[in-house]
Amino acid sequence: MTSPPSPVPLGAGSAGEAGSAERPEVQEFVAFLAKERNDSPNTVAAYRRDLRLFAEFCDQYSGTPWNWGQLDRVAIRSFMGELQRRGLEKRSVARAVSALRTFYNFLMARHGLENNPAKAVRTPRLEKRLPAVRRVPENLSATPDARR
């Protein structure tokens, strides 16, 4: 049997707390990714890093104790802007938003959180990569009829 969902004020802490110790919801989420979803170790590490950065950003952004339930899309958009100012590629910022969406879905399912502010945030537009073009040697490029 699972325990009932915890009340909404999750992750309440004071400024600077997230940098020294990982919040328990993040630890639980990381274990969920690794054990239940069976995500790759690289994905788990990247999501953990993104969530730690977000928690540290929220400590500075808020300046007062905060919890996951009181954060909104403005906080997430501000976090995205900070990541871009730090020089992260658009793909890395998009991955951070994906980590937050997945984390908030987890909080909704496991802890009774009522909304997912990351759902309302658009990810950065990623440049489409063209496939590599293979060069055909000149002696093979002519059709069989043309070689006669």
Secondary structure as GFF3:
##gff-version 3
##sequence-region A 1 148
A	DSSP	alpha_helix	17	20	.	.	.	ID=ss1
A	DSSP	alpha_helix	24	31	.	.	.	ID=ss2
A	DSSP	pi_helix	32	36	.	.	.	ID=ss3
A	DSSP	alpha_helix	41	62	.	.	.	ID=ss4
A	DSSP	three_ten_helix	68	70	.	.	.	ID=ss5
A	DSSP	alpha_helix	73	85	.	.	.	ID=ss6
A	DSSP	alpha_helix	90	111	.	.	.	ID=ss7
A	DSSP	three_ten_helix	117	120	.	.	.	ID=ss8
A	DSSP	alpha_helix	138	141	.	.	.	ID=ss9
###
